[in-house]
Each structure stands twice: as structure tokens, then as C-alpha cells.
Amino acid sequence: MKKFILNLPLTVTTAAMSFAMAQTASAQDQTIGKVADDLGGQIQSVGKVIGAGAFVAGLAFVAMGLMRLKAAVDSQGQQVKYSEGVWRIVVGVGLVALPAVIGVGQGTFGLSADDKLDFSNGFNGAATN
């Protein structure tokens, strides 16, 4: 019973994704390519949600870290250690910076929001003399 409860979120998510893909593919004018494009768009949307969630979670971690540092100052490090606040702030700053790091990575590879990585540019297989 415990395994069933632990696996329930994954089971529900998998079933929902399967149902959504079956509904998308069941339309008459859909091809495999169109379904793949739709899936790619949905994955991009999920990425944006993850980035926004990381930013909000980072702000929460920074706030918790500042509160822990305040508690450590009040107790002079006896009841609450300074390190408890510091690690929360470090994790929070990392999460807040995650969307910016992803944006810089996209810029580094020359990607815009609609581009995809294409490593085959310039490698057409033709021999040049």
C-alpha cells in the first residue's frame, strides 16, 4: 500500500500525459511531425514554469536564511548556528540566478526562444578540394 501511495503522483502524471498525447494525435490532420512540434512547445512551457518556480523558491530560501541569521545573532550563535542561515542564502541565490544562467547559456549557443541547437551547420558531408 505504501508503494502505491508513493507511486501515485507518477502514475497520474503518466496517465495524463498519455491521454493528452492520444487526444492530440487523434485529430485527422495531425502527423507525427506536428505532434512532435506540439510536444516541443509544451516542453518549452514546462521549462518556463520551472524557471519561475526556481526564482520564487530562491526568494523564499533567501528570506528563510535571513531569518535564521537574525535568530543566530540574537542567540549569539548558541541556539541557532550562523551556518544554518548562510547555506539557505547560498541556495536561494543559486535558485534566483538559475533563470539568468539558462538565458546566458542560450545566448552563448546563439539560441533565441524559437531556435534549436543545430550542430550540423557547415558539415554537409561533401568533400571540398
N, CA, C and O atoms as CSV, one atom per row, in Angstrom:
chain,resi,resn,atom,element,x,y,z
A,1,MET,N,N,0.820,-1.188,0.000
A,1,MET,CA,C,0.000,0.000,0.000
A,1,MET,C,C,0.867,1.257,0.000
A,1,MET,O,O,0.532,2.254,-0.639
A,2,LYS,N,N,1.999,1.196,0.733
A,2,LYS,CA,C,2.866,2.359,0.813
A,2,LYS,C,C,3.486,2.671,-0.553
A,2,LYS,O,O,3.604,3.839,-0.923
A,3,LYS,N,N,3.885,1.634,-1.306
A,3,LYS,CA,C,4.448,1.854,-2.638
A,3,LYS,C,C,3.412,2.460,-3.575
A,3,LYS,O,O,3.735,3.305,-4.409
A,4,PHE,N,N,2.158,2.020,-3.430
A,4,PHE,CA,C,1.096,2.569,-4.263
A,4,PHE,C,C,0.954,4.060,-4.018
A,4,PHE,O,O,0.824,4.831,-4.969
A,5,ILE,N,N,0.977,4.477,-2.771
A,5,ILE,CA,C,0.828,5.900,-2.438
A,5,ILE,C,C,2.034,6.687,-2.930
A,5,ILE,O,O,1.879,7.799,-3.434
A,6,LEU,N,N,3.229,6.129,-2.791
A,6,LEU,CA,C,4.418,6.823,-3.247
A,6,LEU,C,C,4.466,6.952,-4.766
A,6,LEU,O,O,4.964,7.950,-5.287
A,7,ASN,N,N,3.951,5.953,-5.478
A,7,ASN,CA,C,3.976,5.977,-6.940
A,7,ASN,C,C,2.768,6.656,-7.557
A,7,ASN,O,O,2.711,6.808,-8.777
A,8,LEU,N,N,1.803,7.067,-6.752
A,8,LEU,CA,C,0.566,7.649,-7.274
A,8,LEU,C,C,0.807,8.917,-8.094
A,8,LEU,O,O,0.234,9.031,-9.177
A,9,PRO,N,N,1.631,9.887,-7.637
A,9,PRO,CA,C,1.836,11.082,-8.474
A,9,PRO,C,C,2.424,10.752,-9.846
A,9,PRO,O,O,2.012,11.327,-10.854
A,10,LEU,N,N,3.378,9.833,-9.885
A,10,LEU,CA,C,3.976,9.455,-11.162
A,10,LEU,C,C,2.961,8.752,-12.061
A,10,LEU,O,O,2.936,8.981,-13.271
A,11,THR,N,N,2.135,7.908,-11.479
A,11,THR,CA,C,1.118,7.193,-12.244
A,11,THR,C,C,0.105,8.159,-12.837
A,11,THR,O,O,-0.259,8.046,-14.007
A,12,VAL,N,N,-0.347,9.109,-12.027
A,12,VAL,CA,C,-1.334,10.080,-12.504
A,12,VAL,C,C,-0.735,10.963,-13.591
A,12,VAL,O,O,-1.394,11.243,-14.592
A,13,THR,N,N,0.502,11.402,-13.407
A,13,THR,CA,C,1.156,12.243,-14.409
A,13,THR,C,C,1.341,11.493,-15.722
A,13,THR,O,O,1.095,12.046,-16.794
A,14,THR,N,N,1.767,10.253,-15.646
A,14,THR,CA,C,1.962,9.452,-16.854
A,14,THR,C,C,0.647,9.221,-17.583
A,14,THR,O,O,0.588,9.301,-18.810
A,15,ALA,N,N,-0.398,8.937,-16.831
A,15,ALA,CA,C,-1.707,8.723,-17.453
A,15,ALA,C,C,-2.208,10.000,-18.114
A,15,ALA,O,O,-2.758,9.953,-19.214
A,16,ALA,N,N,-2.023,11.142,-17.453
A,16,ALA,CA,C,-2.478,12.415,-18.027
A,16,ALA,C,C,-1.701,12.753,-19.295
A,16,ALA,O,O,-2.282,13.223,-20.272
A,17,MET,N,N,-0.398,12.516,-19.285
A,17,MET,CA,C,0.397,12.785,-20.481
A,17,MET,C,C,0.002,11.864,-21.620
A,17,MET,O,O,-0.087,12.304,-22.766
A,18,SER,N,N,-0.235,10.595,-21.325
A,18,SER,CA,C,-0.654,9.646,-22.363
A,18,SER,C,C,-1.991,10.042,-22.959
A,18,SER,O,O,-2.183,9.985,-24.173
A,19,PHE,N,N,-2.913,10.442,-22.099
A,19,PHE,CA,C,-4.232,10.861,-22.572
A,19,PHE,C,C,-4.112,12.106,-23.443
A,19,PHE,O,O,-4.753,12.194,-24.490
A,20,ALA,N,N,-3.290,13.074,-23.017
A,20,ALA,CA,C,-3.136,14.309,-23.786
A,20,ALA,C,C,-2.514,14.032,-25.147
A,20,ALA,O,O,-2.938,14.602,-26.152
A,21,MET,N,N,-1.503,13.155,-25.184
A,21,MET,CA,C,-0.879,12.837,-26.460
A,21,MET,C,C,-1.823,12.057,-27.368
A,21,MET,O,O,-1.812,12.252,-28.583
A,22,ALA,N,N,-2.635,11.182,-26.797
A,22,ALA,CA,C,-3.597,10.427,-27.597
A,22,ALA,C,C,-4.646,11.362,-28.181
A,22,ALA,O,O,-5.044,11.194,-29.333
A,23,GLN,N,N,-5.098,12.339,-27.413
A,23,GLN,CA,C,-6.078,13.302,-27.914
A,23,GLN,C,C,-5.470,14.163,-29.009
A,23,GLN,O,O,-6.132,14.470,-30.000
A,24,THR,N,N,-4.216,14.552,-28.834
A,24,THR,CA,C,-3.546,15.376,-29.834
A,24,THR,C,C,-3.355,14.597,-31.134
A,24,THR,O,O,-3.566,15.132,-32.222
A,25,ALA,N,N,-2.961,13.353,-31.014
A,25,ALA,CA,C,-2.687,12.543,-32.207
A,25,ALA,C,C,-3.959,12.057,-32.890
A,25,ALA,O,O,-3.912,11.640,-34.047
A,26,SER,N,N,-5.087,12.104,-32.199
A,26,SER,CA,C,-6.301,11.563,-32.779
A,26,SER,C,C,-6.941,12.491,-33.814
A,26,SER,O,O,-7.813,12.060,-34.568
A,27,ALA,N,N,-6.524,13.749,-33.858
A,27,ALA,CA,C,-7.079,14.655,-34.859
A,27,ALA,C,C,-6.649,14.173,-36.247
A,27,ALA,O,O,-5.556,13.631,-36.410
A,28,GLN,N,N,-7.518,14.376,-37.248
A,28,GLN,CA,C,-7.266,13.815,-38.574
A,28,GLN,C,C,-6.089,14.460,-39.290
A,28,GLN,O,O,-5.385,13.785,-40.042
A,29,ASP,N,N,-5.858,15.756,-39.073
A,29,ASP,CA,C,-4.804,16.442,-39.812
A,29,ASP,C,C,-3.462,16.415,-39.083
A,29,ASP,O,O,-2.533,17.119,-39.481
A,30,GLN,N,N,-3.347,15.628,-38.042
A,30,GLN,CA,C,-2.105,15.554,-37.286
A,30,GLN,C,C,-1.164,14.515,-37.904
A,30,GLN,O,O,-1.583,13.428,-38.302
A,31,THR,N,N,0.082,14.874,-37.968
A,31,THR,CA,C,1.120,13.944,-38.372
A,31,THR,C,C,2.085,13.793,-37.201
A,31,THR,O,O,1.992,14.511,-36.206
A,32,ILE,N,N,2.999,12.863,-37.333
A,32,ILE,CA,C,3.978,12.661,-36.269
A,32,ILE,C,C,4.806,13.928,-36.075
A,32,ILE,O,O,5.127,14.289,-34.942
A,33,GLY,N,N,5.149,14.598,-37.154
A,33,GLY,CA,C,5.928,15.836,-37.058
A,33,GLY,C,C,5.186,16.927,-36.312
A,33,GLY,O,O,5.775,17.637,-35.496
A,34,LYS,N,N,3.886,17.066,-36.587
A,34,LYS,CA,C,3.103,18.087,-35.889
A,34,LYS,C,C,2.964,17.759,-34.409
A,34,LYS,O,O,3.023,18.650,-33.561
A,35,VAL,N,N,2.780,16.481,-34.102
A,35,VAL,CA,C,2.695,16.070,-32.698
A,35,VAL,C,C,4.021,16.352,-32.003
A,35,VAL,O,O,4.029,16.800,-30.857
A,36,ALA,N,N,5.144,16.097,-32.674
A,36,ALA,CA,C,6.455,16.368,-32.085
A,36,ALA,C,C,6.653,17.862,-31.856
A,36,ALA,O,O,7.210,18.261,-30.833
A,37,ASP,N,N,6.197,18.701,-32.808
A,37,ASP,CA,C,6.291,20.149,-32.627
A,37,ASP,C,C,5.446,20.613,-31.441
A,37,ASP,O,O,5.874,21.457,-30.654
A,38,ASP,N,N,4.235,20.048,-31.323
A,38,ASP,CA,C,3.373,20.397,-30.187
A,38,ASP,C,C,4.024,19.992,-28.867
A,38,ASP,O,O,3.985,20.741,-27.890
A,39,LEU,N,N,4.612,18.819,-28.849
A,39,LEU,CA,C,5.286,18.347,-27.641
A,39,LEU,C,C,6.470,19.244,-27.300
A,39,LEU,O,O,6.716,19.540,-26.131
A,40,GLY,N,N,7.204,19.677,-28.328
A,40,GLY,CA,C,8.331,20.591,-28.092
A,40,GLY,C,C,7.872,21.906,-27.495
A,40,GLY,O,O,8.530,22.447,-26.606
A,41,GLY,N,N,6.746,22.430,-27.973
A,41,GLY,CA,C,6.195,23.661,-27.406
A,41,GLY,C,C,5.765,23.489,-25.966
A,41,GLY,O,O,5.954,24.382,-25.141
A,42,GLN,N,N,5.184,22.331,-25.664
A,42,GLN,CA,C,4.763,22.072,-24.287
A,42,GLN,C,C,5.968,21.935,-23.370
A,42,GLN,O,O,5.921,22.381,-22.223
A,43,ILE,N,N,7.035,21.334,-23.848
A,43,ILE,CA,C,8.246,21.191,-23.037
A,43,ILE,C,C,8.859,22.561,-22.766
A,43,ILE,O,O,9.362,22.802,-21.668
A,44,GLN,N,N,8.826,23.468,-23.753
A,44,GLN,CA,C,9.322,24.826,-23.526
A,44,GLN,C,C,8.509,25.524,-22.451
A,44,GLN,O,O,9.068,26.234,-21.615
A,45,SER,N,N,7.192,25.331,-22.462
A,45,SER,CA,C,6.341,25.946,-21.444
A,45,SER,C,C,6.663,25.395,-20.064
A,45,SER,O,O,6.687,26.143,-19.087
A,46,VAL,N,N,6.908,24.107,-19.977
A,46,VAL,CA,C,7.277,23.494,-18.696
A,46,VAL,C,C,8.601,24.079,-18.209
A,46,VAL,O,O,8.766,24.322,-17.013
A,47,GLY,N,N,9.533,24.306,-19.110
A,47,GLY,CA,C,10.807,24.906,-18.740
A,47,GLY,C,C,10.643,26.299,-18.168
A,47,GLY,O,O,11.323,26.665,-17.210
A,48,LYS,N,N,9.738,27.080,-18.753
A,48,LYS,CA,C,9.481,28.425,-18.236
A,48,LYS,C,C,8.873,28.370,-16.841
A,48,LYS,O,O,9.215,29.181,-15.979
A,49,VAL,N,N,7.976,27.423,-16.617
A,49,VAL,CA,C,7.361,27.273,-15.297
A,49,VAL,C,C,8.407,26.856,-14.268
A,49,VAL,O,O,8.394,27.341,-13.136
A,50,ILE,N,N,9.313,25.957,-14.655
A,50,ILE,CA,C,10.373,25.528,-13.738
A,50,ILE,C,C,11.282,26.704,-13.397
A,50,ILE,O,O,11.687,26.858,-12.245
A,51,GLY,N,N,11.607,27.535,-14.385
A,51,GLY,CA,C,12.438,28.708,-14.123
A,51,GLY,C,C,11.770,29.687,-13.176
A,51,GLY,O,O,12.408,30.217,-12.267
A,52,ALA,N,N,10.487,29.924,-13.389
A,52,ALA,CA,C,9.753,30.828,-12.498
A,52,ALA,C,C,9.650,30.247,-11.091
A,52,ALA,O,O,9.776,30.969,-10.102
A,53,GLY,N,N,9.420,28.939,-11.010
A,53,GLY,CA,C,9.355,28.286,-9.699
A,53,GLY,C,C,10.682,28.352,-8.972
A,53,GLY,O,O,10.713,28.547,-7.757
A,54,ALA,N,N,11.787,28.190,-9.702
A,54,ALA,CA,C,13.114,28.286,-9.092
A,54,ALA,C,C,13.357,29.682,-8.549
A,54,ALA,O,O,13.943,29.838,-7.478
A,55,PHE,N,N,12.912,30.698,-9.276
A,55,PHE,CA,C,13.079,32.078,-8.821
A,55,PHE,C,C,12.309,32.324,-7.531
A,55,PHE,O,O,12.847,32.892,-6.580
A,56,VAL,N,N,11.053,31.897,-7.498
A,56,VAL,CA,C,10.225,32.091,-6.301
A,56,VAL,C,C,10.783,31.291,-5.124
A,56,VAL,O,O,10.838,31.798,-4.004
A,57,ALA,N,N,11.195,30.051,-5.367
A,57,ALA,CA,C,11.778,29.240,-4.294
A,57,ALA,C,C,13.074,29.866,-3.795
A,57,ALA,O,O,13.366,29.812,-2.600
A,58,GLY,N,N,13.848,30.455,-4.686
A,58,GLY,CA,C,15.080,31.137,-4.289
A,58,GLY,C,C,14.804,32.317,-3.376
A,58,GLY,O,O,15.510,32.525,-2.389
A,59,LEU,N,N,13.772,33.093,-3.706
A,59,LEU,CA,C,13.406,34.205,-2.831
A,59,LEU,C,C,13.001,33.707,-1.452
A,59,LEU,O,O,13.347,34.321,-0.442
A,60,ALA,N,N,12.273,32.603,-1.401
A,60,ALA,CA,C,11.861,32.032,-0.117
A,60,ALA,C,C,13.076,31.559,0.681
A,60,ALA,O,O,13.142,31.779,1.891
A,61,PHE,N,N,14.042,30.909,0.015
A,61,PHE,CA,C,15.237,30.452,0.714
A,61,PHE,C,C,16.062,31.624,1.254
A,61,PHE,O,O,16.598,31.547,2.360
A,62,VAL,N,N,16.162,32.700,0.483
A,62,VAL,CA,C,16.897,33.873,0.957
A,62,VAL,C,C,16.196,34.455,2.188
A,62,VAL,O,O,16.860,34.813,3.161
A,63,ALA,N,N,14.873,34.553,2.159
A,63,ALA,CA,C,14.129,35.079,3.309
A,63,ALA,C,C,14.334,34.181,4.535
A,63,ALA,O,O,14.558,34.679,5.638
A,64,MET,N,N,14.260,32.857,4.342
A,64,MET,CA,C,14.476,31.946,5.473
A,64,MET,C,C,15.900,32.070,6.008
A,64,MET,O,O,16.117,32.018,7.219
A,65,GLY,N,N,16.859,32.234,5.117
A,65,GLY,CA,C,18.249,32.386,5.543
A,65,GLY,C,C,18.458,33.650,6.350
A,65,GLY,O,O,19.170,33.642,7.354
A,66,LEU,N,N,17.831,34.748,5.910
A,66,LEU,CA,C,17.954,35.991,6.671
A,66,LEU,C,C,17.314,35.865,8.053
A,66,LEU,O,O,17.833,36.397,9.035
A,67,MET,N,N,16.189,35.161,8.121
A,67,MET,CA,C,15.552,34.957,9.429
A,67,MET,C,C,16.428,34.091,10.329
A,67,MET,O,O,16.513,34.339,11.532
A,68,ARG,N,N,17.081,33.077,9.758
A,68,ARG,CA,C,17.974,32.225,10.547
A,68,ARG,C,C,19.202,33.008,11.019
A,68,ARG,O,O,19.666,32.820,12.143
A,69,LEU,N,N,19.720,33.874,10.168
A,69,LEU,CA,C,20.853,34.701,10.582
A,69,LEU,C,C,20.454,35.650,11.703
A,69,LEU,O,O,21.230,35.870,12.634
A,70,LYS,N,N,19.262,36.210,11.624
A,70,LYS,CA,C,18.760,37.090,12.690
A,70,LYS,C,C,18.635,36.306,13.993
A,70,LYS,O,O,19.006,36.813,15.052
A,71,ALA,N,N,18.116,35.072,13.932
A,71,ALA,CA,C,17.996,34.245,15.130
A,71,ALA,C,C,19.373,33.888,15.686
A,71,ALA,O,O,19.555,33.813,16.901
A,72,ALA,N,N,20.349,33.665,14.788
A,72,ALA,CA,C,21.701,33.353,15.248
A,72,ALA,C,C,22.343,34.561,15.924
A,72,ALA,O,O,23.060,34.415,16.914
A,73,VAL,N,N,22.086,35.747,15.393
A,73,VAL,CA,C,22.627,36.960,16.007
A,73,VAL,C,C,21.999,37.172,17.384
A,73,VAL,O,O,22.689,37.535,18.337
A,74,ASP,N,N,20.700,36.947,17.482
A,74,ASP,CA,C,20.014,37.137,18.762
A,74,ASP,C,C,20.521,36.175,19.829
A,74,ASP,O,O,20.604,36.547,20.999
A,75,SER,N,N,20.862,34.947,19.449
A,75,SER,CA,C,21.346,33.964,20.420
A,75,SER,C,C,22.864,33.878,20.434
A,75,SER,O,O,23.427,33.013,21.104
A,76,GLN,N,N,23.534,34.761,19.705
A,76,GLN,CA,C,24.992,34.813,19.602
A,76,GLN,C,C,25.571,33.471,19.149
A,76,GLN,O,O,26.650,33.071,19.585
A,77,GLY,N,N,24.845,32.789,18.279
A,77,GLY,CA,C,25.325,31.541,17.695
A,77,GLY,C,C,25.219,30.341,18.608
A,77,GLY,O,O,25.757,29.282,18.286
A,78,GLN,N,N,24.536,30.471,19.748
A,78,GLN,CA,C,24.443,29.356,20.687
A,78,GLN,C,C,23.320,28.391,20.323
A,78,GLN,O,O,23.554,27.186,20.235
A,79,GLN,N,N,22.101,28.897,20.109
A,79,GLN,CA,C,20.962,28.028,19.808
A,79,GLN,C,C,20.835,27.768,18.310
A,79,GLN,O,O,20.549,26.647,17.891
A,80,VAL,N,N,21.045,28.786,17.523
A,80,VAL,CA,C,20.974,28.666,16.062
A,80,VAL,C,C,22.349,29.028,15.518
A,80,VAL,O,O,22.888,30.085,15.847
A,81,LYS,N,N,22.914,28.169,14.698
A,81,LYS,CA,C,24.246,28.413,14.155
A,81,LYS,C,C,24.156,29.336,12.946
A,81,LYS,O,O,23.165,29.335,12.216
A,82,TYR,N,N,25.187,30.107,12.755
A,82,TYR,CA,C,25.237,31.024,11.619
A,82,TYR,C,C,25.195,30.266,10.298
A,82,TYR,O,O,24.652,30.765,9.312
A,83,SER,N,N,25.758,29.075,10.275
A,83,SER,CA,C,25.819,28.305,9.029
A,83,SER,C,C,24.426,27.922,8.531
A,83,SER,O,O,24.230,27.738,7.330
A,84,GLU,N,N,23.449,27.800,9.449
A,84,GLU,CA,C,22.085,27.470,9.010
A,84,GLU,C,C,21.505,28.567,8.133
A,84,GLU,O,O,20.796,28.282,7.168
A,85,GLY,N,N,21.798,29.801,8.454
A,85,GLY,CA,C,21.329,30.913,7.630
A,85,GLY,C,C,22.129,31.067,6.362
A,85,GLY,O,O,21.580,31.388,5.308
A,86,VAL,N,N,23.435,30.839,6.458
A,86,VAL,CA,C,24.306,31.056,5.308
A,86,VAL,C,C,24.001,30.069,4.181
A,86,VAL,O,O,23.931,30.465,3.017
A,87,TRP,N,N,23.816,28.777,4.518
A,87,TRP,CA,C,23.578,27.824,3.435
A,87,TRP,C,C,22.239,28.071,2.765
A,87,TRP,O,O,22.093,27.834,1.566
A,88,ARG,N,N,21.251,28.550,3.532
A,88,ARG,CA,C,19.957,28.866,2.911
A,88,ARG,C,C,20.075,30.048,1.950
A,88,ARG,O,O,19.460,30.062,0.884
A,89,ILE,N,N,20.863,31.022,2.340
A,89,ILE,CA,C,21.062,32.177,1.456
A,89,ILE,C,C,21.817,31.755,0.192
A,89,ILE,O,O,21.472,32.200,-0.903
A,90,VAL,N,N,22.825,30.919,0.323
A,90,VAL,CA,C,23.593,30.465,-0.847
A,90,VAL,C,C,22.701,29.679,-1.801
A,90,VAL,O,O,22.755,29.890,-3.013
A,91,VAL,N,N,21.888,28.780,-1.271
A,91,VAL,CA,C,20.970,28.003,-2.125
A,91,VAL,C,C,19.947,28.939,-2.775
A,91,VAL,O,O,19.630,28.791,-3.956
A,92,GLY,N,N,19.434,29.896,-2.007
A,92,GLY,CA,C,18.454,30.840,-2.547
A,92,GLY,C,C,19.018,31.679,-3.674
A,92,GLY,O,O,18.357,31.889,-4.691
A,93,VAL,N,N,20.248,32.165,-3.494
A,93,VAL,CA,C,20.876,32.966,-4.544
A,93,VAL,C,C,21.087,32.122,-5.800
A,93,VAL,O,O,20.902,32.606,-6.917
A,94,GLY,N,N,21.474,30.862,-5.614
A,94,GLY,CA,C,21.635,29.974,-6.772
A,94,GLY,C,C,20.329,29.754,-7.520
A,94,GLY,O,O,20.308,29.749,-8.751
A,95,LEU,N,N,19.237,29.573,-6.777
A,95,LEU,CA,C,17.937,29.366,-7.424
A,95,LEU,C,C,17.438,30.640,-8.111
A,95,LEU,O,O,16.843,30.575,-9.186
A,96,VAL,N,N,17.680,31.789,-7.494
A,96,VAL,CA,C,17.269,33.048,-8.121
A,96,VAL,C,C,18.049,33.279,-9.407
A,96,VAL,O,O,17.503,33.796,-10.382
A,97,ALA,N,N,19.320,32.900,-9.414
A,97,ALA,CA,C,20.163,33.122,-10.587
A,97,ALA,C,C,19.952,32.091,-11.689
A,97,ALA,O,O,20.406,32.301,-12.814
A,98,LEU,N,N,19.275,30.984,-11.397
A,98,LEU,CA,C,19.117,29.905,-12.376
A,98,LEU,C,C,18.487,30.364,-13.702
A,98,LEU,O,O,19.016,30.015,-14.757
A,99,PRO,N,N,17.386,31.128,-13.699
A,99,PRO,CA,C,16.838,31.575,-14.997
A,99,PRO,C,C,17.818,32.447,-15.784
A,99,PRO,O,O,17.872,32.361,-17.011
A,100,ALA,N,N,18.591,33.283,-15.091
A,100,ALA,CA,C,19.568,34.125,-15.789
A,100,ALA,C,C,20.691,33.273,-16.380
A,100,ALA,O,O,21.153,33.540,-17.490
A,101,VAL,N,N,21.128,32.256,-15.647
A,101,VAL,CA,C,22.188,31.369,-16.150
A,101,VAL,C,C,21.704,30.613,-17.388
A,101,VAL,O,O,22.459,30.431,-18.343
A,102,ILE,N,N,20.457,30.179,-17.368
A,102,ILE,CA,C,19.898,29.490,-18.538
A,102,ILE,C,C,19.834,30.440,-19.724
A,102,ILE,O,O,20.140,30.047,-20.850
A,103,GLY,N,N,19.437,31.693,-19.481
A,103,GLY,CA,C,19.398,32.691,-20.553
A,103,GLY,C,C,20.769,32.968,-21.136
A,103,GLY,O,O,20.914,33.107,-22.351
A,104,VAL,N,N,21.784,33.050,-20.272
A,104,VAL,CA,C,23.149,33.271,-20.747
A,104,VAL,C,C,23.616,32.063,-21.557
A,104,VAL,O,O,24.293,32.219,-22.573
A,105,GLY,N,N,23.259,30.871,-21.112
A,105,GLY,CA,C,23.619,29.670,-21.858
A,105,GLY,C,C,22.990,29.649,-23.238
A,105,GLY,O,O,23.623,29.236,-24.209
A,106,GLN,N,N,21.746,30.095,-23.324
A,106,GLN,CA,C,21.099,30.155,-24.634
A,106,GLN,C,C,21.797,31.169,-25.522
A,106,GLN,O,O,21.988,30.926,-26.714
A,107,GLY,N,N,22.181,32.310,-24.949
A,107,GLY,CA,C,22.885,33.325,-25.726
A,107,GLY,C,C,24.254,32.850,-26.174
A,107,GLY,O,O,24.713,33.199,-27.262
A,108,THR,N,N,24.908,32.055,-25.338
A,108,THR,CA,C,26.229,31.543,-25.677
A,108,THR,C,C,26.169,30.632,-26.893
A,108,THR,O,O,27.045,30.678,-27.757
A,109,PHE,N,N,25.134,29.805,-26.957
A,109,PHE,CA,C,24.989,28.898,-28.096
A,109,PHE,C,C,24.266,29.547,-29.268
A,109,PHE,O,O,24.015,28.882,-30.273
A,110,GLY,N,N,23.928,30.821,-29.165
A,110,GLY,CA,C,23.280,31.527,-30.256
A,110,GLY,C,C,21.834,31.134,-30.454
A,110,GLY,O,O,21.339,31.126,-31.581
A,111,LEU,N,N,21.151,30.809,-29.370
A,111,LEU,CA,C,19.758,30.387,-29.471
A,111,LEU,C,C,18.833,31.530,-29.071
A,111,LEU,O,O,19.117,32.269,-28.130
A,112,SER,N,N,17.745,31.666,-29.781
A,112,SER,CA,C,16.675,32.531,-29.321
A,112,SER,C,C,15.579,31.622,-28.791
A,112,SER,O,O,15.786,30.414,-28.674
A,113,ALA,N,N,14.433,32.172,-28.473
A,113,ALA,CA,C,13.368,31.361,-27.889
A,113,ALA,C,C,12.865,30.298,-28.860
A,113,ALA,O,O,12.404,29.242,-28.425
A,114,ASP,N,N,12.944,30.556,-30.180
A,114,ASP,CA,C,12.383,29.621,-31.152
A,114,ASP,C,C,13.429,28.750,-31.834
A,114,ASP,O,O,13.078,27.832,-32.574
A,115,ASP,N,N,14.715,29.027,-31.594
A,115,ASP,CA,C,15.768,28.262,-32.254
A,115,ASP,C,C,16.024,26.954,-31.534
A,115,ASP,O,O,15.635,26.765,-30.381
A,116,LYS,N,N,16.686,26.060,-32.241
A,116,LYS,CA,C,17.100,24.785,-31.664
A,116,LYS,C,C,18.582,24.592,-31.979
A,116,LYS,O,O,19.093,25.153,-32.949
A,117,LEU,N,N,19.260,23.807,-31.167
A,117,LEU,CA,C,20.660,23.523,-31.439
A,117,LEU,C,C,20.795,22.771,-32.755
A,117,LEU,O,O,20.055,21.823,-33.017
A,118,ASP,N,N,21.740,23.199,-33.577
A,118,ASP,CA,C,21.990,22.537,-34.847
A,118,ASP,C,C,23.499,22.441,-35.027
A,118,ASP,O,O,24.141,23.386,-35.486
A,119,PHE,N,N,24.051,21.308,-34.666
A,119,PHE,CA,C,25.481,21.123,-34.758
A,119,PHE,C,C,25.924,20.696,-36.153
A,119,PHE,O,O,27.121,20.531,-36.388
A,120,SER,N,N,24.998,20.516,-37.076
A,120,SER,CA,C,25.360,20.051,-38.405
A,120,SER,C,C,25.663,21.199,-39.357
A,120,SER,O,O,25.987,20.950,-40.518
A,121,ASN,N,N,25.570,22.435,-38.912
A,121,ASN,CA,C,25.865,23.576,-39.770
A,121,ASN,C,C,27.324,23.526,-40.234
A,121,ASN,O,O,28.235,23.442,-39.411
A,122,GLY,N,N,27.538,23.576,-41.514
A,122,GLY,CA,C,28.883,23.558,-42.048
A,122,GLY,C,C,29.430,22.160,-42.297
A,122,GLY,O,O,30.492,22.015,-42.902
A,123,PHE,N,N,28.745,21.159,-41.854
A,123,PHE,CA,C,29.175,19.788,-42.047
A,123,PHE,C,C,28.190,19.091,-42.975
A,123,PHE,O,O,27.347,18.311,-42.531
A,124,ASN,N,N,28.304,19.376,-44.255
A,124,ASN,CA,C,27.336,18.812,-45.187
A,124,ASN,C,C,27.802,17.489,-45.779
A,124,ASN,O,O,27.088,16.885,-46.579
A,125,GLY,N,N,28.974,17.039,-45.402
A,125,GLY,CA,C,29.448,15.741,-45.862
A,125,GLY,C,C,30.087,15.764,-47.235
A,125,GLY,O,O,30.635,14.752,-47.671
A,126,ALA,N,N,30.033,16.882,-47.921
A,126,ALA,CA,C,30.614,16.957,-49.260
A,126,ALA,C,C,32.110,17.222,-49.136
A,126,ALA,O,O,32.541,18.030,-48.314
A,127,ALA,N,N,32.884,16.546,-49.946
A,127,ALA,CA,C,34.331,16.743,-49.935
A,127,ALA,C,C,34.665,18.010,-50.700
A,127,ALA,O,O,34.149,18.247,-51.792
A,128,THR,N,N,35.533,18.819,-50.116
A,128,THR,CA,C,35.950,20.048,-50.794
A,128,THR,C,C,37.401,19.927,-51.204
A,128,THR,O,O,38.213,19.363,-50.471
A,129,ASN,N,N,37.728,20.450,-52.363
A,129,ASN,CA,C,39.123,20.400,-52.864
A,129,ASN,C,C,39.675,21.786,-52.929
A,129,ASN,O,O,40.827,21.974,-53.321
